[in-house]
């Protein structure tokens, strides 16, 4: 899938409608209740030998009855769901709302390895808030649009309007996230007006919430990739973890073992939650630390706090292993166990960015860690090999 295709369609690549948009003609043949709302438009290309073969169906998206029937048919065909929606209530556009769920799935993939559930409460909160403050707000919004909306939007008063509009509604969600943040991993919400984005971001900053900024090109589609990883061969996972912990300590990065979600993960013991308030890995920082450490009695942490500017960065480090036997022959009882272990596993070390405003800072930390770890790991493996081969 090309980035250009993703931008053009606006669809998530995991959305089943991404490369297979609804065929209104075929859908009307399957469900005759949709047929009165489908108009068949034949191809106007005279080069077509059979113009009927290129006929396509169109639906008047300004007709609430047509939208409701289309939603019914898509839910029946693709999800085996029968639904009854009052004509004056909000009617969800299935491909669009499914897109929302796909983006949430991406967010949660970074947090959990367990099965994820979402109803009203569990692992995430998703919201389509009342967009407007009152009837005048609705009218002002319609008048402010450059063209007519692509689809009619019908809804009851309590679905469409709330005191303070969507920004006040989402602000309340932000306040609730402070109270329930340990129970719900991700709070998400749709917004109906672009002007609301600035208001919500300003409120998040007021609440000292750290945000991950993304490029303007992809801001409408997805956050940037926040997972970076590398592999190393040989040794045991315990040795790999101890080596990583030693390096993090050297870099003055605080670490603690734990779980990434609300429930225990299968690899909970192989996850480190890392926090740092200083960039200690850049070349300039290492030089400054070396100069100050050589001439004083302060601890490395005290030196870092005195000479380096504060930063905000948190990330998780995960360790996973894949068995990798290099020989098809069974190991004999005379073969030393320590000699066989280095070839028995391939390890992956994965960094997941969780808190911070500077993606470059996270990437530079990962790249420095990877370079240092690989050098140290090669030295450890050479030392281990020397010990095994020693007479």
C-alpha positions as CSV (number, residue, x, y, z in Angstrom):
1,X,0.0,0.0,0.0
2,X,1.4,3.4,-1.0
3,X,1.1,6.4,1.2
4,X,-0.5,8.3,-1.7
5,X,-3.3,5.8,-1.9
6,X,-3.9,6.1,1.8
7,X,-4.0,9.9,1.6
8,X,-6.4,9.8,-1.4
9,X,-8.9,7.4,0.1
10,X,-8.6,8.5,3.7
11,X,-9.2,4.9,4.6
12,X,-7.1,2.8,7.1
13,X,-5.4,-0.1,5.3
14,X,-7.0,-2.6,7.7
15,X,-10.5,-1.2,6.9
16,X,-12.2,-3.9,4.7
17,X,-13.7,-1.0,2.6
18,X,-10.2,0.4,1.9
19,X,-9.8,-1.5,-1.4
20,X,-13.4,-2.8,-1.7
21,X,-15.8,0.2,-1.5
22,X,-19.5,-0.7,-1.3
23,X,-21.1,-1.7,-4.6
24,X,-24.5,-0.1,-4.4
25,X,-25.8,-2.0,-7.4
26,X,-24.8,-5.4,-6.1
27,X,-26.0,-4.5,-2.6
28,X,-29.4,-3.5,-4.0
29,X,-29.7,-6.8,-5.8
30,X,-28.9,-8.6,-2.5
31,X,-31.3,-6.4,-0.5
32,X,-34.2,-5.1,-2.6
33,X,-35.1,-2.6,0.2
34,X,-32.1,-0.6,-1.0
35,X,-33.1,-0.6,-4.7
36,X,-35.4,2.4,-4.6
37,X,-32.5,4.6,-3.3
38,X,-30.0,3.5,-5.9
39,X,-29.6,5.2,-9.3
40,X,-27.6,3.3,-12.0
41,X,-25.3,5.6,-13.9
42,X,-24.0,4.0,-17.1
43,X,-20.6,4.8,-18.6
44,X,-20.4,7.7,-21.1
45,X,-17.2,6.3,-22.6
46,X,-18.1,5.4,-26.3
47,X,-15.0,3.1,-26.5
48,X,-16.7,0.7,-24.1
49,X,-18.0,-2.3,-26.1
50,X,-20.5,-3.0,-23.3
51,X,-21.4,0.2,-21.5
52,X,-23.6,-1.7,-19.0
53,X,-20.6,-3.5,-17.7
54,X,-19.2,-0.2,-16.4
55,X,-22.5,0.8,-14.8
56,X,-22.2,2.0,-11.2
57,X,-24.8,2.9,-8.6
58,X,-25.1,6.2,-6.8
59,X,-27.0,7.1,-3.7
60,X,-28.4,10.5,-2.7
61,X,-26.5,11.1,0.6
62,X,-28.8,14.0,1.4
63,X,-31.7,11.6,1.9
64,X,-31.8,10.3,5.5
65,X,-33.9,7.3,4.5
66,X,-31.3,6.3,1.9
67,X,-28.5,6.6,4.4
68,X,-30.3,4.6,7.0
69,X,-31.1,1.8,4.5
70,X,-27.5,1.7,3.3
71,X,-26.3,1.4,6.9
72,X,-28.8,-1.5,7.5
73,X,-27.6,-3.3,4.4
74,X,-23.9,-3.0,5.1
75,X,-24.4,-4.1,8.7
76,X,-26.4,-7.2,7.5
77,X,-24.0,-8.1,4.7
78,X,-20.6,-7.6,6.3
79,X,-21.3,-8.0,10.0
80,X,-24.5,-10.1,10.3
81,X,-26.1,-7.3,12.4
82,X,-29.7,-6.3,12.3
83,X,-30.3,-2.8,13.5
84,X,-33.3,-0.4,13.9
85,X,-32.5,3.3,13.8
86,X,-35.2,6.0,14.2
87,X,-35.2,8.3,11.2
88,X,-34.5,11.4,13.4
89,X,-31.5,9.8,15.1
90,X,-27.9,9.7,14.2
91,X,-27.1,7.1,11.6
92,X,-23.4,5.9,11.6
93,X,-21.7,5.8,8.2
94,X,-20.2,2.3,8.5
95,X,-16.9,2.7,6.5
96,X,-16.1,5.9,8.4
97,X,-16.8,4.6,11.9
98,X,-15.0,1.4,11.1
99,X,-12.0,3.6,10.2
100,X,-12.1,5.1,13.7
101,X,-12.0,1.6,15.3
102,X,-9.0,0.7,13.1
103,X,-7.0,3.7,14.3
104,X,-7.8,2.8,17.9
105,X,-6.6,-0.7,17.2
106,X,-3.3,0.7,16.1
107,X,-3.0,2.7,19.4
108,X,-3.8,-0.4,21.5
109,X,-1.4,-2.6,19.5
110,X,1.4,-0.5,21.1
111,X,0.1,-1.2,24.6
112,X,-1.2,-4.7,24.9
113,X,-0.5,-8.3,23.9
114,X,-3.7,-9.6,25.5
115,X,-7.1,-9.7,23.9
116,X,-8.7,-6.2,23.7
117,X,-12.3,-5.4,24.5
118,X,-14.3,-2.3,24.1
119,X,-17.9,-1.7,25.0
120,X,-18.6,1.3,27.2
121,X,-15.6,0.8,29.5
122,X,-12.6,-1.6,29.5
123,X,-9.3,-0.8,27.7
124,X,-10.3,2.3,25.7
125,X,-12.9,5.0,25.4
126,X,-14.2,6.1,22.0
127,X,-16.7,9.0,21.6
128,X,-18.7,10.8,19.0
129,X,-19.8,13.8,21.1
130,X,-22.7,16.2,20.4
131,X,-21.1,18.7,18.1
132,X,-23.1,21.8,18.8
133,X,-24.0,24.2,21.7
134,X,-27.4,25.2,20.4
135,X,-29.5,25.7,17.2
136,X,-27.6,28.9,16.4
137,X,-24.3,27.0,16.5
138,X,-25.7,24.5,14.0
139,X,-26.8,27.3,11.7
140,X,-23.5,29.2,12.0
141,X,-21.6,25.9,11.2
142,X,-23.6,25.3,8.1
143,X,-23.2,28.9,6.9
144,X,-19.4,28.7,7.5
145,X,-18.9,25.8,5.2
146,X,-17.5,26.5,1.7
147,X,-20.0,24.0,0.1
148,X,-22.8,21.8,1.0
149,X,-22.0,18.8,3.3
150,X,-21.5,15.5,1.4
151,X,-24.2,13.8,3.5
152,X,-27.2,14.9,5.6
153,X,-26.7,14.8,9.3
154,X,-29.9,14.0,11.3
155,X,-30.0,13.5,15.0
156,X,-32.1,14.1,18.1
157,X,-31.5,17.1,20.3
158,X,-29.5,15.2,22.9
159,X,-27.4,13.6,20.2
160,X,-26.6,16.9,18.4
161,X,-26.4,19.5,21.2
162,X,-24.8,19.8,24.6
163,X,-23.9,22.8,26.9
164,X,-20.6,24.2,25.6
165,X,-20.6,22.1,22.5
166,X,-18.1,19.4,21.6
167,X,-15.1,21.2,23.1
168,X,-16.7,21.3,26.5
169,X,-17.7,17.7,26.2
170,X,-14.2,16.6,25.4
171,X,-12.7,18.8,28.1
172,X,-14.9,16.8,30.6
173,X,-13.4,13.7,29.1
174,X,-9.9,15.1,29.7
175,X,-10.8,15.8,33.3
176,X,-12.2,12.3,33.8
177,X,-9.0,10.8,32.3
178,X,-7.0,12.4,35.1
179,X,-9.2,10.5,37.6
180,X,-9.5,7.2,35.7
181,X,-6.3,7.2,33.7
182,X,-5.0,4.1,35.5
183,X,-8.2,2.2,34.4
184,X,-8.5,3.3,30.8
185,X,-5.5,3.2,28.5
186,X,-6.7,5.5,25.7
187,X,-9.3,8.2,25.6
188,X,-10.3,9.1,22.1
189,X,-12.9,11.3,20.5
190,X,-14.1,12.5,17.1
191,X,-14.5,16.2,16.5
192,X,-16.9,17.8,14.1
193,X,-15.2,21.1,13.6
194,X,-11.5,21.9,12.9
195,X,-11.7,25.0,15.1
196,X,-12.2,22.6,18.1
197,X,-8.8,21.0,17.7
198,X,-6.9,24.1,18.8
199,X,-9.2,24.5,21.8
200,X,-8.8,20.9,22.9
201,X,-5.0,21.0,22.4
202,X,-4.8,24.2,24.5
203,X,-6.7,22.5,27.3
204,X,-4.5,19.5,27.2
205,X,-1.5,21.8,27.6
206,X,-3.2,23.5,30.5
207,X,-3.5,20.1,32.1
208,X,0.2,19.5,31.5
209,X,-0.6,16.6,29.2
210,X,2.4,15.5,27.1
211,X,1.5,15.1,23.4
212,X,3.3,13.5,20.4
213,X,3.4,15.9,17.5
214,X,3.1,14.5,14.0
215,X,4.0,15.7,10.5
216,X,1.5,18.0,8.8
217,X,1.3,15.6,5.8
218,X,-0.1,12.7,7.9
219,X,-1.9,14.6,10.7
220,X,-5.3,13.7,9.3
221,X,-4.5,10.0,9.1
222,X,-2.4,8.5,11.9
223,X,0.2,9.3,14.5
224,X,3.8,8.5,13.5
225,X,5.2,5.1,14.2
226,X,6.3,5.1,17.8
227,X,8.0,1.6,17.9
228,X,11.6,1.0,17.0
229,X,13.4,-2.3,17.4
230,X,16.5,-4.3,16.6
231,X,17.6,-7.9,16.8
232,X,20.6,-9.6,18.3
233,X,21.7,-13.2,18.2
234,X,22.9,-15.6,20.8
235,X,23.1,-15.5,24.5
236,X,20.1,-15.9,26.8
237,X,17.3,-13.5,27.3
238,X,18.4,-12.9,30.9
239,X,21.8,-11.9,29.7
240,X,20.2,-9.6,27.2
241,X,18.0,-7.9,29.8
242,X,20.9,-7.5,32.3
243,X,23.0,-5.9,29.5
244,X,20.2,-3.5,28.7
245,X,19.7,-2.6,32.4
246,X,23.4,-1.9,32.8
247,X,23.4,0.4,29.7
248,X,20.3,2.2,30.9
249,X,21.9,2.8,34.3
250,X,25.1,4.1,32.5
251,X,22.9,6.6,30.6
252,X,21.2,7.6,33.9
253,X,17.8,6.5,32.6
254,X,15.5,5.4,35.4
255,X,13.8,2.0,34.8
256,X,11.4,-0.3,36.5
257,X,9.9,-3.6,35.6
258,X,6.2,-4.0,35.3
259,X,3.3,-4.3,33.0
260,X,2.2,-2.0,30.2
261,X,-1.5,-2.4,30.7
262,X,-4.0,-2.9,33.5
263,X,-3.7,-6.7,33.4
264,X,-0.7,-9.0,33.6
265,X,1.0,-9.7,30.2
266,X,2.6,-13.0,29.3
267,X,6.0,-11.3,29.1
268,X,5.5,-8.8,32.0
269,X,8.9,-9.7,33.5
270,X,10.5,-8.7,30.2
271,X,9.2,-5.1,30.0
272,X,11.1,-2.1,31.4
273,X,9.4,1.2,31.8
274,X,12.0,3.9,31.3
275,X,12.0,7.6,32.3
276,X,14.6,10.3,31.8
277,X,14.6,14.1,32.5
278,X,18.0,14.7,30.8
279,X,19.5,13.9,27.4
280,X,22.7,12.1,28.5
281,X,23.4,10.3,25.2
282,X,24.2,13.1,22.8
283,X,27.8,13.8,21.9
284,X,27.7,17.3,23.5
285,X,26.1,15.9,26.6
286,X,28.7,13.2,27.0
287,X,31.5,15.7,26.6
288,X,30.0,18.0,29.2
289,X,29.4,15.2,31.7
290,X,33.0,14.0,31.2
291,X,34.4,17.4,31.9
292,X,32.4,18.0,35.0
293,X,32.7,14.5,36.4
294,X,36.5,14.7,36.2
295,X,36.8,17.8,38.3
296,X,34.3,17.4,41.0
297,X,32.8,15.2,43.7
298,X,29.2,15.2,42.5
299,X,27.4,12.0,41.4
300,X,26.8,11.5,37.7
301,X,23.1,12.3,38.3
302,X,23.9,15.5,40.1
303,X,26.3,16.5,37.3
304,X,23.7,15.8,34.7
305,X,21.1,18.0,36.5
306,X,23.6,20.8,36.8
307,X,24.9,21.0,33.2
308,X,22.1,19.5,31.0
309,X,18.7,21.1,30.1
310,X,15.6,19.2,31.3
311,X,13.7,17.0,28.8
312,X,10.6,14.9,29.0
313,X,10.9,11.4,27.7
314,X,9.3,8.0,28.7
315,X,9.4,4.7,26.8
316,X,9.0,1.0,27.3
317,X,11.6,-1.6,26.4
318,X,10.3,-5.0,25.6
319,X,12.3,-8.2,25.1
320,X,11.2,-11.2,23.2
321,X,13.1,-14.3,22.1
322,X,12.7,-16.9,19.3
323,X,14.3,-20.3,19.5
324,X,16.9,-20.7,16.8
325,X,18.8,-24.0,16.8
326,X,21.7,-23.8,14.3
327,X,22.3,-27.5,14.1
328,X,20.0,-30.4,13.0
329,X,22.1,-32.9,15.0
330,X,21.0,-33.6,18.6
331,X,23.2,-32.3,21.3
332,X,25.3,-35.0,23.0
333,X,25.6,-35.3,26.7
334,X,29.3,-34.4,26.4
335,X,28.6,-31.0,24.9
336,X,28.9,-28.3,27.5
337,X,25.5,-26.6,28.1
338,X,27.1,-23.1,28.1
339,X,28.5,-23.7,24.6
340,X,25.0,-24.5,23.2
341,X,23.1,-21.6,24.7
342,X,24.4,-18.7,22.6
343,X,23.0,-20.2,19.4
344,X,19.6,-21.1,20.8
345,X,17.8,-17.9,20.5
346,X,17.3,-14.7,18.5
347,X,16.3,-11.7,20.6
348,X,14.3,-8.6,19.7
349,X,14.6,-5.4,21.7
350,X,11.7,-3.1,21.1
351,X,11.4,0.6,22.2
352,X,7.9,2.1,22.4
353,X,7.6,5.8,22.8
354,X,5.0,6.6,25.5
355,X,5.5,10.2,26.7
356,X,7.2,13.2,25.3
357,X,6.9,16.0,22.7
358,X,10.1,15.4,20.7
359,X,10.1,12.4,18.4
360,X,13.7,13.2,17.4
361,X,14.8,12.9,21.0
362,X,13.2,9.5,21.3
363,X,14.8,8.3,18.0
364,X,18.3,9.6,19.0
365,X,18.0,7.8,22.4
366,X,17.1,4.6,20.6
367,X,19.9,4.9,18.0
368,X,22.5,5.6,20.7
369,X,21.3,2.7,22.8
370,X,21.3,0.3,19.8
371,X,24.8,1.2,18.9
372,X,26.2,0.9,22.4
373,X,24.3,-2.3,23.1
374,X,25.5,-4.0,20.0
375,X,29.1,-3.1,20.7
376,X,28.8,-4.3,24.3
377,X,26.9,-7.5,23.2
378,X,29.7,-8.3,20.7
379,X,32.3,-7.9,23.4
380,X,30.3,-10.1,25.8
381,X,29.9,-12.8,23.2
382,X,33.6,-12.8,22.4
383,X,34.4,-13.1,26.1
384,X,31.9,-16.0,26.4
385,X,33.4,-17.8,23.4
386,X,36.9,-17.3,24.9
387,X,35.8,-18.9,28.1
388,X,34.2,-21.8,26.4
389,X,37.2,-22.6,24.3
390,X,39.8,-22.1,27.0
391,X,41.6,-25.3,28.0
